[in-house]
Amino acid sequence: WNTTSLSVVVVGASGDLAKKKIFPALFALYYEGLLPPDFSIFGFARSKMTDAEFRDMIAGSLTCRVSAKDKCIEATEKFLKRCFYSPGQYDDAKSFSELNQRMGEVERGSGKPRSNRMFFLSIPPNVFIAAAGGAADYCSTKTGWTRVIVEKPFGRDSASSAALGRGLAAHLKEEQIYRIDHYLGKELIENLTVLRFSNLVFEPLWSRQYIRNVQVIFSENFGTEGRGGYFDQYGIMRDVIQNHLVQILALFAMEQPVSLNAEDIRNEKVKVLRCMRPVKLEDTVLGQYRSRVHGGRTLPGYLDDKTVPEGSLTPTFAACAMFINNARWDGVPFLLKAGKALHTRRAEIRVQFRHVPGSLYKHKFGPDLDNSTNELVIRIQPKESIYLKINNKVPGLGLRLDTTKLDLQYGNAYNAKELPDAYERLLLDVVNGDKRLFIRNDELEAAWDLFTPVLHESESRRVTPELYPYGSRGPVGAHYLAAKYGVRWGDLA
Ligand code: BG6
């Protein structure tokens, strides 16, 4: 960095994601001294704004995690001085040429002979390719690297995703493209491979021999709330399951990679995804939340959201059973479940182990033997934690058994009141050119292949989602799906 400046361009700078996540993450990196000394940030969007207005717009969302107030104010002021704004249309060459010129002026001002540029495309899919083209064709730097971060939705199915891939490839090399899935930047997902591959008490147990089923669960206690226009075109399977949950599953179930480098890890992820059968409609439950009166207040149903088309059948909840056809996982159900407007906000992985063969204590657990098996829970959020349910003797004179927890709470163990946001880790990785946590093209293809048939079938048959009340535990159908495979959802036990 002694000779090179860094320019970060947020395309779609006035959008929600940019305000809530991208600018705060960039600021956090700056504040922790992780951005190169000569960096500048450019906002690019359709709205007309001056640099000063742009700085005002983002100032409100910048926070310092750990710091004294005055230090934080000083850092915010310094950071904002490095932020610039260039308005333009996403499909307009001239707008990108103007942006390029602006960047050139600022970069020359830094006195560094070389410059690297990264673009974050935080824009609707219909202008994706145009903006990628604008960035690559008119704003590539001649003296360093140009990298482009793209955020889902990467298409709606295998065919549209492939078309998007071809569109990007016409302007950019694969090595320049960073497909972000922000779940991969979350602390407990980063930890997943550490937990598994560095602990002898887990690694040998990670197979069909000891694991009965695996559950990946995502729930939110709020609805689409004004985001219905976007959400309705995609639905929960495309919004959360095909990407975030499948990425978790791939990391969970992959074989040990040859090394920790990006290609080795991604090779294993693709391999395990390609061992999976596409999801079947009969192994899927779709739901949609309806309104509910609670505490004298009416919680709106999905169809009450003004941005949702009338009579929409888009699912806001989905659960599905998946199987991995390889020697390690043959026959083990992987149950995925995601929903909006449920009773709680939580994301976790639950690993239910098999029964102890020939257990001495079987009779102590009565007919409900399932409650006595070990369960490992990896709580991704909120209140990050890892706990293992074990059977233990209740202290005292009699012989009474109880299921209790070996409990690692991040808040206590690491004094980590607030962990870095996923976007911080991922943006830093882009600066460093580390692709471990980004999705490779073939991975994306494999993930779409798993869901395209069920999406097409449910849409062409106009499957009606099962209604569930806002704030409930979701449709009853999810229990039947689990029961079909002899499973009980751990989060509802
Ligand atoms: C996004 C989805 O990718 O992830 C949203 O589009 C969802 O619908 C969000 O709310 C959840 O992310 P997080 O980090 O808040 O769990």
Residues whose N, C-alpha, C, O or C-beta is under 5 A from the ligand:
A	BS01	BG6	D239
